[in-house]
Amino acid sequence: MVVRSIASGALRNLKAEVETGLIGNLRLEITGEVLSDFLLLAKSSLDQGTEEGKNVSAVLTAAAFEDLIRRMGTTFCGIQTRDELHKIVVSLKTAGVLVGAQFGTVQAQLQFRNDALHADWKKIDAIGVKTVMLLVQELLLKHFS
């Protein structure tokens, strides 16, 4: 009887947490923390001041950027499929998640993502990497903290 009562109480508590959004909020916070860790590693690599460090930083930053945009698409637009990234960005604009200059800034970084993840190092410089890092940080703070 005691076990049944404890289990019932635990289930009621879980249901209340789901209904109040606590579970969803926790998931968003954890996502933000993991992506922030990627950015810290990217910054550390970039701070080495070497070409290799810049390249590692570009890949980590591009991966964080893509993952963030995809998670935003899932969270704010209900996108469950692996749509092309530019379509997700447009959906986020249509849903009012990316507003004003933010939409153009995100859209402009899609090429950075392609260059970094396809190892086209001649097209990537440290300033471009820092720009995308700052953009990802801004979006994380706004939507995942």
N, CA, C and O atoms as CSV, one atom per row, in Angstrom:
chain,resi,resn,atom,element,x,y,z
A,1,MET,N,N,0.820,-1.195,0.000
A,1,MET,CA,C,0.000,0.000,0.000
A,1,MET,C,C,0.867,1.263,0.000
A,1,MET,O,O,0.553,2.232,-0.691
A,2,VAL,N,N,1.961,1.253,0.777
A,2,VAL,CA,C,2.847,2.415,0.856
A,2,VAL,C,C,3.518,2.663,-0.488
A,2,VAL,O,O,3.648,3.808,-0.920
A,3,VAL,N,N,3.948,1.577,-1.155
A,3,VAL,CA,C,4.604,1.707,-2.461
A,3,VAL,C,C,3.651,2.323,-3.471
A,3,VAL,O,O,4.041,3.191,-4.252
A,4,ARG,N,N,2.396,1.872,-3.456
A,4,ARG,CA,C,1.389,2.402,-4.373
A,4,ARG,C,C,1.187,3.897,-4.115
A,4,ARG,O,O,1.086,4.674,-5.065
A,5,SER,N,N,1.126,4.302,-2.879
A,5,SER,CA,C,0.941,5.704,-2.514
A,5,SER,C,C,2.129,6.556,-2.976
A,5,SER,O,O,1.948,7.654,-3.504
A,6,ILE,N,N,3.341,6.037,-2.772
A,6,ILE,CA,C,4.548,6.767,-3.198
A,6,ILE,C,C,4.577,6.889,-4.713
A,6,ILE,O,O,4.867,7.959,-5.249
A,7,ALA,N,N,4.272,5.782,-5.412
A,7,ALA,CA,C,4.266,5.804,-6.873
A,7,ALA,C,C,3.208,6.767,-7.398
A,7,ALA,O,O,3.448,7.519,-8.343
A,8,SER,N,N,2.049,6.734,-6.780
A,8,SER,CA,C,0.975,7.635,-7.193
A,8,SER,C,C,1.371,9.095,-6.989
A,8,SER,O,O,1.108,9.944,-7.840
A,9,GLY,N,N,2.001,9.375,-5.858
A,9,GLY,CA,C,2.465,10.738,-5.593
A,9,GLY,C,C,3.528,11.177,-6.578
A,9,GLY,O,O,3.517,12.322,-7.029
A,10,ALA,N,N,4.443,10.290,-6.917
A,10,ALA,CA,C,5.497,10.609,-7.879
A,10,ALA,C,C,4.906,10.901,-9.259
A,10,ALA,O,O,5.340,11.825,-9.946
A,11,LEU,N,N,3.921,10.112,-9.651
A,11,LEU,CA,C,3.276,10.328,-10.949
A,11,LEU,C,C,2.500,11.653,-10.978
A,11,LEU,O,O,2.525,12.367,-11.980
A,12,ARG,N,N,1.820,11.973,-9.886
A,12,ARG,CA,C,1.100,13.255,-9.816
A,12,ARG,C,C,2.090,14.421,-9.902
A,12,ARG,O,O,1.828,15.422,-10.569
A,13,ASN,N,N,3.216,14.280,-9.228
A,13,ASN,CA,C,4.241,15.318,-9.261
A,13,ASN,C,C,4.804,15.482,-10.673
A,13,ASN,O,O,4.958,16.606,-11.153
A,14,LEU,N,N,5.109,14.375,-11.335
A,14,LEU,CA,C,5.624,14.421,-12.699
A,14,LEU,C,C,4.617,15.072,-13.635
A,14,LEU,O,O,4.983,15.889,-14.479
A,15,LYS,N,N,3.351,14.709,-13.484
A,15,LYS,CA,C,2.292,15.287,-14.319
A,15,LYS,C,C,2.226,16.799,-14.109
A,15,LYS,O,O,2.095,17.551,-15.075
A,16,ALA,N,N,2.315,17.242,-12.879
A,16,ALA,CA,C,2.279,18.683,-12.582
A,16,ALA,C,C,3.480,19.394,-13.193
A,16,ALA,O,O,3.349,20.503,-13.711
A,17,GLU,N,N,4.652,18.760,-13.135
A,17,GLU,CA,C,5.853,19.370,-13.719
A,17,GLU,C,C,5.733,19.493,-15.233
A,17,GLU,O,O,6.134,20.504,-15.809
A,18,VAL,N,N,5.186,18.475,-15.874
A,18,VAL,CA,C,4.984,18.523,-17.323
A,18,VAL,C,C,3.978,19.609,-17.674
A,18,VAL,O,O,4.198,20.384,-18.605
A,19,GLU,N,N,2.871,19.668,-16.930
A,19,GLU,CA,C,1.823,20.649,-17.214
A,19,GLU,C,C,2.294,22.084,-17.006
A,19,GLU,O,O,1.844,22.984,-17.714
A,20,THR,N,N,3.184,22.312,-16.058
A,20,THR,CA,C,3.677,23.677,-15.821
A,20,THR,C,C,4.865,24.030,-16.707
A,20,THR,O,O,5.349,25.161,-16.676
A,21,GLY,N,N,5.338,23.062,-17.499
A,21,GLY,CA,C,6.435,23.348,-18.415
A,21,GLY,C,C,7.816,23.181,-17.818
A,21,GLY,O,O,8.809,23.485,-18.479
A,22,LEU,N,N,7.906,22.706,-16.589
A,22,LEU,CA,C,9.201,22.553,-15.946
A,22,LEU,C,C,10.102,21.595,-16.707
A,22,LEU,O,O,11.288,21.875,-16.882
A,23,ILE,N,N,9.566,20.476,-17.161
A,23,ILE,CA,C,10.365,19.489,-17.885
A,23,ILE,C,C,10.877,20.093,-19.188
A,23,ILE,O,O,12.056,19.942,-19.509
A,24,GLY,N,N,10.029,20.763,-19.935
A,24,GLY,CA,C,10.451,21.410,-21.183
A,24,GLY,C,C,11.489,22.478,-20.944
A,24,GLY,O,O,12.451,22.593,-21.703
A,25,ASN,N,N,11.306,23.269,-19.889
A,25,ASN,CA,C,12.272,24.312,-19.566
A,25,ASN,C,C,13.621,23.725,-19.194
A,25,ASN,O,O,14.660,24.266,-19.570
A,26,LEU,N,N,13.613,22.640,-18.469
A,26,LEU,CA,C,14.853,21.974,-18.093
A,26,LEU,C,C,15.586,21.479,-19.324
A,26,LEU,O,O,16.809,21.595,-19.407
A,27,ARG,N,N,14.858,20.931,-20.277
A,27,ARG,CA,C,15.455,20.452,-21.527
A,27,ARG,C,C,16.097,21.611,-22.276
A,27,ARG,O,O,17.199,21.470,-22.807
A,28,LEU,N,N,15.429,22.744,-22.323
A,28,LEU,CA,C,15.977,23.917,-22.995
A,28,LEU,C,C,17.243,24.402,-22.303
A,28,LEU,O,O,18.220,24.751,-22.967
A,29,GLU,N,N,17.232,24.424,-20.985
A,29,GLU,CA,C,18.410,24.870,-20.240
A,29,GLU,C,C,19.597,23.946,-20.460
A,29,GLU,O,O,20.727,24.411,-20.615
A,30,ILE,N,N,19.351,22.646,-20.474
A,30,ILE,CA,C,20.435,21.687,-20.702
A,30,ILE,C,C,20.986,21.858,-22.115
A,30,ILE,O,O,22.199,21.818,-22.317
A,31,THR,N,N,20.109,22.047,-23.080
A,31,THR,CA,C,20.550,22.302,-24.452
A,31,THR,C,C,21.443,23.522,-24.493
A,31,THR,O,O,22.499,23.501,-25.125
A,32,GLY,N,N,21.029,24.584,-23.827
A,32,GLY,CA,C,21.830,25.804,-23.781
A,32,GLY,C,C,23.192,25.568,-23.170
A,32,GLY,O,O,24.191,26.105,-23.649
A,33,GLU,N,N,23.245,24.771,-22.115
A,33,GLU,CA,C,24.520,24.497,-21.451
A,33,GLU,C,C,25.461,23.694,-22.347
A,33,GLU,O,O,26.656,23.986,-22.410
A,34,VAL,N,N,24.935,22.693,-23.034
A,34,VAL,CA,C,25.771,21.868,-23.911
A,34,VAL,C,C,26.315,22.707,-25.066
A,34,VAL,O,O,27.499,22.621,-25.390
A,35,LEU,N,N,25.467,23.506,-25.680
A,35,LEU,CA,C,25.929,24.340,-26.785
A,35,LEU,C,C,26.906,25.412,-26.298
A,35,LEU,O,O,27.829,25.784,-27.023
A,36,SER,N,N,26.713,25.902,-25.093
A,36,SER,CA,C,27.663,26.860,-24.513
A,36,SER,C,C,29.024,26.204,-24.309
A,36,SER,O,O,30.057,26.844,-24.504
A,37,ASP,N,N,29.032,24.938,-23.919
A,37,ASP,CA,C,30.298,24.207,-23.780
A,37,ASP,C,C,31.014,24.095,-25.125
A,37,ASP,O,O,32.237,24.223,-25.188
A,38,PHE,N,N,30.266,23.858,-26.193
A,38,PHE,CA,C,30.861,23.829,-27.533
A,38,PHE,C,C,31.536,25.169,-27.829
A,38,PHE,O,O,32.647,25.221,-28.357
A,39,LEU,N,N,30.838,26.247,-27.476
A,39,LEU,CA,C,31.400,27.577,-27.748
A,39,LEU,C,C,32.646,27.845,-26.915
A,39,LEU,O,O,33.584,28.480,-27.394
A,40,LEU,N,N,32.666,27.373,-25.685
A,40,LEU,CA,C,33.867,27.540,-24.855
A,40,LEU,C,C,35.052,26.791,-25.449
A,40,LEU,O,O,36.171,27.304,-25.462
A,41,LEU,N,N,34.811,25.586,-25.936
A,41,LEU,CA,C,35.878,24.839,-26.604
A,41,LEU,C,C,36.330,25.555,-27.882
A,41,LEU,O,O,37.520,25.615,-28.189
A,42,ALA,N,N,35.365,26.091,-28.611
A,42,ALA,CA,C,35.701,26.819,-29.834
A,42,ALA,C,C,36.541,28.053,-29.518
A,42,ALA,O,O,37.517,28.337,-30.212
A,43,LYS,N,N,36.167,28.778,-28.483
A,43,LYS,CA,C,36.921,29.973,-28.093
A,43,LYS,C,C,38.333,29.603,-27.671
A,43,LYS,O,O,39.291,30.287,-28.031
A,44,SER,N,N,38.463,28.535,-26.914
A,44,SER,CA,C,39.769,28.071,-26.473
A,44,SER,C,C,40.650,27.731,-27.676
A,44,SER,O,O,41.831,28.076,-27.697
A,45,SER,N,N,40.091,27.067,-28.660
A,45,SER,CA,C,40.845,26.725,-29.867
A,45,SER,C,C,41.233,27.973,-30.646
A,45,SER,O,O,42.359,28.084,-31.131
A,46,LEU,N,N,40.309,28.902,-30.763
A,46,LEU,CA,C,40.584,30.135,-31.500
A,46,LEU,C,C,41.659,30.970,-30.805
A,46,LEU,O,O,42.482,31.611,-31.459
A,47,ASP,N,N,41.638,30.954,-29.473
A,47,ASP,CA,C,42.622,31.722,-28.691
A,47,ASP,C,C,44.049,31.214,-28.872
A,47,ASP,O,O,44.996,31.908,-28.502
A,48,GLN,N,N,44.220,30.028,-29.429
A,48,GLN,CA,C,45.566,29.516,-29.686
A,48,GLN,C,C,46.284,30.364,-30.733
A,48,GLN,O,O,47.513,30.406,-30.776
A,49,GLY,N,N,45.504,31.034,-31.570
A,49,GLY,CA,C,46.090,31.921,-32.570
A,49,GLY,C,C,46.731,31.205,-33.742
A,49,GLY,O,O,47.495,31.812,-34.491
A,50,THR,N,N,46.437,29.935,-33.914
A,50,THR,CA,C,46.997,29.172,-35.028
A,50,THR,C,C,45.929,28.915,-36.085
A,50,THR,O,O,44.733,29.041,-35.823
A,51,GLU,N,N,46.375,28.559,-37.267
A,51,GLU,CA,C,45.453,28.206,-38.341
A,51,GLU,C,C,44.638,26.973,-37.959
A,51,GLU,O,O,43.435,26.907,-38.213
A,52,GLU,N,N,45.307,25.997,-37.346
A,52,GLU,CA,C,44.612,24.782,-36.924
A,52,GLU,C,C,43.576,25.098,-35.847
A,52,GLU,O,O,42.468,24.562,-35.865
A,53,GLY,N,N,43.940,25.964,-34.920
A,53,GLY,CA,C,42.999,26.358,-33.873
A,53,GLY,C,C,41.788,27.064,-34.444
A,53,GLY,O,O,40.663,26.845,-33.993
A,54,LYS,N,N,42.018,27.918,-35.443
A,54,LYS,CA,C,40.914,28.614,-36.105
A,54,LYS,C,C,39.996,27.614,-36.790
A,54,LYS,O,O,38.773,27.750,-36.740
A,55,ASN,N,N,40.581,26.616,-37.425
A,55,ASN,CA,C,39.789,25.619,-38.145
A,55,ASN,C,C,38.948,24.764,-37.192
A,55,ASN,O,O,37.773,24.507,-37.454
A,56,VAL,N,N,39.554,24.330,-36.092
A,56,VAL,CA,C,38.819,23.567,-35.085
A,56,VAL,C,C,37.683,24.420,-34.523
A,56,VAL,O,O,36.556,23.951,-34.362
A,57,SER,N,N,37.995,25.663,-34.234
A,57,SER,CA,C,36.989,26.579,-33.703
A,57,SER,C,C,35.844,26.778,-34.690
A,57,SER,O,O,34.680,26.836,-34.293
A,58,ALA,N,N,36.171,26.882,-35.960
A,58,ALA,CA,C,35.136,27.068,-36.986
A,58,ALA,C,C,34.191,25.872,-37.034
A,58,ALA,O,O,32.976,26.041,-37.140
A,59,VAL,N,N,34.749,24.665,-36.956
A,59,VAL,CA,C,33.912,23.462,-37.010
A,59,VAL,C,C,33.007,23.383,-35.779
A,59,VAL,O,O,31.814,23.105,-35.903
A,60,LEU,N,N,33.568,23.624,-34.597
A,60,LEU,CA,C,32.759,23.573,-33.371
A,60,LEU,C,C,31.666,24.640,-33.388
A,60,LEU,O,O,30.528,24.379,-33.000
A,61,THR,N,N,32.018,25.829,-33.836
A,61,THR,CA,C,31.052,26.928,-33.893
A,61,THR,C,C,29.959,26.630,-34.910
A,61,THR,O,O,28.780,26.858,-34.640
A,62,ALA,N,N,30.344,26.123,-36.077
A,62,ALA,CA,C,29.359,25.792,-37.113
A,62,ALA,C,C,28.423,24.681,-36.642
A,62,ALA,O,O,27.225,24.717,-36.920
A,63,ALA,N,N,28.967,23.698,-35.930
A,63,ALA,CA,C,28.123,22.617,-35.408
A,63,ALA,C,C,27.141,23.157,-34.374
A,63,ALA,O,O,25.969,22.780,-34.374
A,64,ALA,N,N,27.612,24.034,-33.497
A,64,ALA,CA,C,26.725,24.640,-32.499
A,64,ALA,C,C,25.649,25.484,-33.182
A,64,ALA,O,O,24.483,25.452,-32.786
A,65,PHE,N,N,26.045,26.239,-34.210
A,65,PHE,CA,C,25.104,27.076,-34.960
A,65,PHE,C,C,24.010,26.218,-35.588
A,65,PHE,O,O,22.823,26.503,-35.431
A,66,GLU,N,N,24.414,25.167,-36.300
A,66,GLU,CA,C,23.423,24.320,-36.958
A,66,GLU,C,C,22.510,23.639,-35.947
A,66,GLU,O,O,21.293,23.614,-36.130
A,67,ASP,N,N,23.079,23.092,-34.894
A,67,ASP,CA,C,22.273,22.412,-33.895
A,67,ASP,C,C,21.284,23.375,-33.249
A,67,ASP,O,O,20.126,23.023,-33.023
A,68,LEU,N,N,21.733,24.573,-32.955
A,68,LEU,CA,C,20.856,25.566,-32.344
A,68,LEU,C,C,19.691,25.911,-33.268
A,68,LEU,O,O,18.541,25.956,-32.830
A,69,ILE,N,N,19.984,26.154,-34.539
A,69,ILE,CA,C,18.915,26.509,-35.478
A,69,ILE,C,C,17.920,25.342,-35.600
A,69,ILE,O,O,16.709,25.560,-35.626
A,70,ARG,N,N,18.422,24.131,-35.675
A,70,ARG,CA,C,17.527,22.967,-35.774
A,70,ARG,C,C,16.676,22.816,-34.503
A,70,ARG,O,O,15.485,22.517,-34.588
A,71,ARG,N,N,17.283,23.020,-33.337
A,71,ARG,CA,C,16.526,22.925,-32.076
A,71,ARG,C,C,15.494,24.048,-31.975
A,71,ARG,O,O,14.389,23.836,-31.475
A,72,MET,N,N,15.849,25.223,-32.444
A,72,MET,CA,C,14.877,26.320,-32.462
A,72,MET,C,C,13.717,25.965,-33.383
A,72,MET,O,O,12.561,26.237,-33.058
A,73,GLY,N,N,14.016,25.361,-34.530
A,73,GLY,CA,C,12.966,24.938,-35.453
A,73,GLY,C,C,12.023,23.933,-34.815
A,73,GLY,O,O,10.808,24.005,-34.997
A,74,THR,N,N,12.588,23.000,-34.069
A,74,THR,CA,C,11.772,21.998,-33.376
A,74,THR,C,C,10.949,22.639,-32.267
A,74,THR,O,O,9.745,22.409,-32.155
A,75,THR,N,N,11.617,23.446,-31.449
A,75,THR,CA,C,10.972,24.033,-30.274
A,75,THR,C,C,9.906,25.058,-30.633
A,75,THR,O,O,8.822,25.057,-30.049
A,76,PHE,N,N,10.206,25.937,-31.591
A,76,PHE,CA,C,9.309,27.067,-31.856
A,76,PHE,C,C,8.429,26.899,-33.086
A,76,PHE,O,O,7.442,27.618,-33.245
A,77,CYS,N,N,8.779,25.944,-33.969
A,77,CYS,CA,C,7.987,25.767,-35.187
A,77,CYS,C,C,7.468,24.338,-35.354
A,77,CYS,O,O,6.748,24.038,-36.306
A,78,GLY,N,N,7.838,23.469,-34.427
A,78,GLY,CA,C,7.369,22.089,-34.494
A,78,GLY,C,C,7.974,21.275,-35.626
A,78,GLY,O,O,7.407,20.256,-36.020
A,79,ILE,N,N,9.108,21.700,-36.154
A,79,ILE,CA,C,9.752,20.981,-37.255
A,79,ILE,C,C,10.406,19.721,-36.701
A,79,ILE,O,O,11.318,19.796,-35.878
A,80,GLN,N,N,9.940,18.582,-37.150
A,80,GLN,CA,C,10.448,17.300,-36.663
A,80,GLN,C,C,11.286,16.577,-37.711
A,80,GLN,O,O,11.915,15.564,-37.404
A,81,THR,N,N,11.305,17.078,-38.931
A,81,THR,CA,C,12.063,16.442,-40.008
A,81,THR,C,C,13.399,17.149,-40.186
A,81,THR,O,O,13.629,18.206,-39.599
A,82,ARG,N,N,14.262,16.580,-40.978
A,82,ARG,CA,C,15.582,17.162,-41.219
A,82,ARG,C,C,15.499,18.074,-42.440
A,82,ARG,O,O,16.093,17.787,-43.480
A,83,ASP,N,N,14.760,19.169,-42.307
A,83,ASP,CA,C,14.631,20.142,-43.390
A,83,ASP,C,C,15.961,20.824,-43.664
A,83,ASP,O,O,16.860,20.826,-42.823
A,84,GLU,N,N,16.068,21.395,-44.841
A,84,GLU,CA,C,17.249,22.192,-45.152
A,84,GLU,C,C,17.289,23.369,-44.194
A,84,GLU,O,O,16.254,23.920,-43.819
A,85,LEU,N,N,18.499,23.745,-43.804
A,85,LEU,CA,C,18.679,24.769,-42.773
A,85,LEU,C,C,18.042,26.101,-43.165
A,85,LEU,O,O,17.437,26.770,-42.327
A,86,HIS,N,N,18.175,26.485,-44.428
A,86,HIS,CA,C,17.606,27.777,-44.843
A,86,HIS,C,C,16.085,27.780,-44.733
A,86,HIS,O,O,15.489,28.831,-44.494
A,87,LYS,N,N,15.451,26.628,-44.902
A,87,LYS,CA,C,13.990,26.545,-44.747
A,87,LYS,C,C,13.597,26.699,-43.284
A,87,LYS,O,O,12.570,27.302,-42.972
A,88,ILE,N,N,14.407,26.157,-42.396
A,88,ILE,CA,C,14.135,26.311,-40.962
A,88,ILE,C,C,14.261,27.773,-40.570
A,88,ILE,O,O,13.443,28.284,-39.805
A,89,VAL,N,N,15.279,28.452,-41.085
A,89,VAL,CA,C,15.480,29.870,-40.782
A,89,VAL,C,C,14.267,30.688,-41.241
A,89,VAL,O,O,13.808,31.577,-40.523
A,90,VAL,N,N,13.761,30.390,-42.418
A,90,VAL,CA,C,12.571,31.094,-42.919
A,90,VAL,C,C,11.362,30.793,-42.029
A,90,VAL,O,O,10.566,31.686,-41.737
A,91,SER,N,N,11.226,29.547,-41.603
A,91,SER,CA,C,10.119,29.188,-40.705
A,91,SER,C,C,10.223,29.951,-39.385
A,91,SER,O,O,9.212,30.397,-38.842
A,92,LEU,N,N,11.442,30.100,-38.870
A,92,LEU,CA,C,11.633,30.851,-37.623
A,92,LEU,C,C,11.271,32.320,-37.808
A,92,LEU,O,O,10.741,32.950,-36.893
A,93,LYS,N,N,11.554,32.866,-38.981
A,93,LYS,CA,C,11.162,34.257,-39.258
A,93,LYS,C,C,9.641,34.365,-39.336
A,93,LYS,O,O,9.043,35.266,-38.749
A,94,THR,N,N,9.031,33.449,-40.058
A,94,THR,CA,C,7.574,33.454,-40.224
A,94,THR,C,C,6.865,33.327,-38.873
A,94,THR,O,O,5.814,33.931,-38.656
A,95,ALA,N,N,7.443,32.544,-37.976
A,95,ALA,CA,C,6.857,32.345,-36.642
A,95,ALA,C,C,7.151,33.503,-35.698
A,95,ALA,O,O,6.671,33.513,-34.565
A,96,GLY,N,N,7.933,34.475,-36.149
A,96,GLY,CA,C,8.236,35.627,-35.309
A,96,GLY,C,C,9.341,35.373,-34.288
A,96,GLY,O,O,9.512,36.157,-33.354
A,97,VAL,N,N,10.082,34.298,-34.454
A,97,VAL,CA,C,11.175,33.987,-33.531
A,97,VAL,C,C,12.416,34.781,-33.903
A,97,VAL,O,O,13.071,35.358,-33.036
A,98,LEU,N,N,12.738,34.810,-35.190
A,98,LEU,CA,C,13.834,35.649,-35.682
A,98,LEU,C,C,13.208,36.918,-36.244
A,98,LEU,O,O,12.463,36.877,-37.223
A,99,VAL,N,N,13.513,38.024,-35.624
A,99,VAL,CA,C,12.889,39.286,-36.016
A,99,VAL,C,C,13.949,40.303,-36.420
A,99,VAL,O,O,15.095,40.258,-35.973
A,100,GLY,N,N,13.526,41.216,-37.278
A,100,GLY,CA,C,14.393,42.311,-37.693
A,100,GLY,C,C,15.689,41.820,-38.318
A,100,GLY,O,O,15.705,40.897,-39.132
A,101,ALA,N,N,16.767,42.464,-37.914
A,101,ALA,CA,C,18.089,42.161,-38.468
A,101,ALA,C,C,18.568,40.766,-38.093
A,101,ALA,O,O,19.445,40.215,-38.757
A,102,GLN,N,N,18.007,40.195,-37.045
A,102,GLN,CA,C,18.422,38.871,-36.602
A,102,GLN,C,C,18.226,37.839,-37.719
A,102,GLN,O,O,19.066,36.960,-37.910
A,103,PHE,N,N,17.130,37.951,-38.443
A,103,PHE,CA,C,16.867,37.020,-39.534
A,103,PHE,C,C,17.971,37.108,-40.585
A,103,PHE,O,O,18.515,36.083,-40.996
A,104,GLY,N,N,18.301,38.306,-41.018
A,104,GLY,CA,C,19.338,38.485,-42.026
A,104,GLY,C,C,20.699,38.022,-41.541
A,104,GLY,O,O,21.479,37.447,-42.300
A,105,THR,N,N,20.978,38.276,-40.279
A,105,THR,CA,C,22.259,37.866,-39.707
A,105,THR,C,C,22.370,36.347,-39.678
A,105,THR,O,O,23.406,35.793,-40.045
A,106,VAL,N,N,21.325,35.680,-39.251
A,106,VAL,CA,C,21.333,34.210,-39.220
A,106,VAL,C,C,21.447,33.666,-40.635
A,106,VAL,O,O,22.229,32.751,-40.893
A,107,GLN,N,N,20.679,34.218,-41.536
A,107,GLN,CA,C,20.695,33.753,-42.922
A,107,GLN,C,C,22.091,33.926,-43.545
A,107,GLN,O,O,22.555,33.072,-44.301
A,108,ALA,N,N,22.737,35.024,-43.219
A,108,ALA,CA,C,24.066,35.291,-43.767
A,108,ALA,C,C,25.105,34.281,-43.273
A,108,ALA,O,O,26.112,34.055,-43.944
A,109,GLN,N,N,24.871,33.682,-42.125
A,109,GLN,CA,C,25.845,32.738,-41.559
A,109,GLN,C,C,25.677,31.317,-42.071
A,109,GLN,O,O,26.468,30.442,-41.717
A,110,LEU,N,N,24.680,31.069,-42.884
A,110,LEU,CA,C,24.508,29.736,-43.456
A,110,LEU,C,C,25.712,29.356,-44.330
A,110,LEU,O,O,26.113,28.193,-44.367
A,111,GLN,N,N,26.279,30.335,-45.026
A,111,GLN,CA,C,27.456,30.054,-45.850
A,111,GLN,C,C,28.661,29.708,-44.979
A,111,GLN,O,O,29.449,28.829,-45.328
A,112,PHE,N,N,28.805,30.403,-43.836
A,112,PHE,CA,C,29.876,30.062,-42.895
A,112,PHE,C,C,29.753,28.604,-42.473
A,112,PHE,O,O,30.743,27.873,-42.451
A,113,ARG,N,N,28.555,28.189,-42.144
A,113,ARG,CA,C,28.308,26.812,-41.731
A,113,ARG,C,C,28.759,25.842,-42.811
A,113,ARG,O,O,29.435,24.855,-42.523
A,114,ASN,N,N,28.385,26.124,-44.059
A,114,ASN,CA,C,28.778,25.252,-45.166
A,114,ASN,C,C,30.297,25.212,-45.328
A,114,ASN,O,O,30.884,24.139,-45.469
A,115,ASP,N,N,30.921,26.373,-45.308
A,115,ASP,CA,C,32.374,26.450,-45.482
A,115,ASP,C,C,33.108,25.703,-44.364
A,115,ASP,O,O,34.057,24.965,-44.628
A,116,ALA,N,N,32.674,25.892,-43.135
A,116,ALA,CA,C,33.352,25.270,-41.994
A,116,ALA,C,C,33.172,23.755,-41.995
A,116,ALA,O,O,34.135,23.015,-41.789
A,117,LEU,N,N,31.960,23.295,-42.221
A,117,LEU,CA,C,31.710,21.859,-42.149
A,117,LEU,C,C,32.172,21.108,-43.393
A,117,LEU,O,O,32.204,19.878,-43.404
A,118,HIS,N,N,32.532,21.849,-44.442
A,118,HIS,CA,C,33.119,21.223,-45.631
A,118,HIS,C,C,34.609,21.537,-45.749
A,118,HIS,O,O,35.220,21.320,-46.796
A,119,ALA,N,N,35.183,22.049,-44.666
A,119,ALA,CA,C,36.633,22.301,-44.569
A,119,ALA,C,C,37.171,23.189,-45.678
A,119,ALA,O,O,38.264,22.953,-46.193
A,120,ASP,N,N,36.408,24.206,-46.047
A,120,ASP,CA,C,36.860,25.178,-47.040
A,120,ASP,C,C,37.559,26.320,-46.300
A,120,ASP,O,O,37.040,27.435,-46.229
A,121,TRP,N,N,38.738,26.031,-45.750
A,121,TRP,CA,C,39.421,26.918,-44.809
A,121,TRP,C,C,39.790,28.267,-45.386
A,121,TRP,O,O,39.883,29.243,-44.642
A,122,LYS,N,N,40.003,28.352,-46.692
A,122,LYS,CA,C,40.385,29.632,-47.296
A,122,LYS,C,C,39.279,30.676,-47.195
A,122,LYS,O,O,39.544,31.874,-47.290
A,123,LYS,N,N,38.055,30.231,-47.006
A,123,LYS,CA,C,36.910,31.139,-46.919
A,123,LYS,C,C,36.593,31.551,-45.485
A,123,LYS,O,O,35.654,32.315,-45.257
A,124,ILE,N,N,37.365,31.055,-44.513
A,124,ILE,CA,C,37.056,31.301,-43.108
A,124,ILE,C,C,38.199,32.058,-42.449
A,124,ILE,O,O,39.368,31.699,-42.583
A,125,ASP,N,N,37.830,33.118,-41.732
A,125,ASP,CA,C,38.836,33.830,-40.939
A,125,ASP,C,C,38.357,33.928,-39.491
A,125,ASP,O,O,37.201,33.637,-39.182
A,126,ALA,N,N,39.263,34.341,-38.618
A,126,ALA,CA,C,38.961,34.392,-37.184
A,126,ALA,C,C,37.797,35.326,-36.879
A,126,ALA,O,O,36.993,35.046,-35.990
A,127,ILE,N,N,37.703,36.423,-37.604
A,127,ILE,CA,C,36.606,37.374,-37.362
A,127,ILE,C,C,35.257,36.737,-37.694
A,127,ILE,O,O,34.277,36.940,-36.978
A,128,GLY,N,N,35.213,35.970,-38.775
A,128,GLY,CA,C,33.975,35.267,-39.130
A,128,GLY,C,C,33.572,34.263,-38.063
A,128,GLY,O,O,32.393,34.127,-37.739
A,129,VAL,N,N,34.563,33.558,-37.518
A,129,VAL,CA,C,34.279,32.587,-36.461
A,129,VAL,C,C,33.722,33.308,-35.238
A,129,VAL,O,O,32.727,32.878,-34.655
A,130,LYS,N,N,34.371,34.410,-34.852
A,130,LYS,CA,C,33.906,35.167,-33.679
A,130,LYS,C,C,32.501,35.711,-33.896
A,130,LYS,O,O,31.695,35.737,-32.966
A,131,THR,N,N,32.206,36.143,-35.107
A,131,THR,CA,C,30.873,36.667,-35.420
A,131,THR,C,C,29.799,35.617,-35.176
A,131,THR,O,O,28.771,35.900,-34.561
A,132,VAL,N,N,30.044,34.397,-35.663
A,132,VAL,CA,C,29.052,33.334,-35.487
A,132,VAL,C,C,28.973,32.915,-34.021
A,132,VAL,O,O,27.891,32.605,-33.522
A,133,MET,N,N,30.113,32.904,-33.331
A,133,MET,CA,C,30.097,32.598,-31.887
A,133,MET,C,C,29.179,33.565,-31.152
A,133,MET,O,O,28.348,33.150,-30.344
A,134,LEU,N,N,29.332,34.849,-31.435
A,134,LEU,CA,C,28.510,35.859,-30.760
A,134,LEU,C,C,27.034,35.690,-31.103
A,134,LEU,O,O,26.171,35.852,-30.240
A,135,LEU,N,N,26.745,35.367,-32.349
A,135,LEU,CA,C,25.357,35.148,-32.760
A,135,LEU,C,C,24.754,33.961,-32.011
A,135,LEU,O,O,23.633,34.047,-31.510
A,136,VAL,N,N,25.488,32.867,-31.935
A,136,VAL,CA,C,24.990,31.682,-31.224
A,136,VAL,C,C,24.780,32.014,-29.750
A,136,VAL,O,O,23.773,31.619,-29.160
A,137,GLN,N,N,25.726,32.736,-29.154
A,137,GLN,CA,C,25.573,33.127,-27.746
A,137,GLN,C,C,24.318,33.966,-27.552
A,137,GLN,O,O,23.562,33.750,-26.604
A,138,GLU,N,N,24.099,34.914,-28.439
A,138,GLU,CA,C,22.912,35.778,-28.341
A,138,GLU,C,C,21.627,34.959,-28.414
A,138,GLU,O,O,20.715,35.158,-27.611
A,139,LEU,N,N,21.555,34.042,-29.372
A,139,LEU,CA,C,20.355,33.220,-29.525
A,139,LEU,C,C,20.167,32.267,-28.344
A,139,LEU,O,O,19.043,32.015,-27.911
A,140,LEU,N,N,21.278,31.740,-27.830
A,140,LEU,CA,C,21.189,30.873,-26.644
A,140,LEU,C,C,20.639,31.639,-25.451
A,140,LEU,O,O,19.758,31.145,-24.747
A,141,LEU,N,N,21.151,32.836,-25.221
A,141,LEU,CA,C,20.682,33.629,-24.096
A,141,LEU,C,C,19.212,33.985,-24.223
A,141,LEU,O,O,18.470,33.993,-23.241
A,142,LYS,N,N,18.809,34.276,-25.439
A,142,LYS,CA,C,17.423,34.696,-25.652
A,142,LYS,C,C,16.436,33.539,-25.570
A,142,LYS,O,O,15.337,33.696,-25.037
A,143,HIS,N,N,16.822,32.376,-26.096
A,143,HIS,CA,C,15.846,31.296,-26.233
A,143,HIS,C,C,16.100,30.052,-25.396
A,143,HIS,O,O,15.205,29.217,-25.261
A,144,PHE,N,N,17.299,29.902,-24.826
A,144,PHE,CA,C,17.626,28.656,-24.136
A,144,PHE,C,C,18.260,28.861,-22.776
A,144,PHE,O,O,19.039,28.018,-22.332
A,145,SER,N,N,17.951,29.945,-22.111
A,145,SER,CA,C,18.506,30.129,-20.760
A,145,SER,C,C,17.409,30.453,-19.772
A,145,SER,O,O,17.681,30.641,-18.587
